[in-house]
């Protein structure tokens, strides 16, 4: 009998830990991260700002909205109706991307 190799034990974390993991990964990639916390956040879990050096010292910033939808099963997928109206969310938070 062969055992299935697991790279990450999804069953060992919850939604709060998953959100923290996502925030940590974004920070590691150089994003400025504002955690929206838990509760009524308008559907947004993290606001991530990306600062890019374009040329000749010119910096451009992009504001990204992140929803961290944790599912305890690695086979589960997020359904479109769980995301809300992305156009309205982008407008409400004055963001460049989702």
Secondary structure, DSSP 8 states (H G I E B T S, - for coil): ------SS-GGG--HHHHHHHHHHHHHHTT-EEEE--SS-STT-SEEEEEEEE-STT-EEEEEEEE-----SSTT----GGGT--HHHHHHHTT-SB-
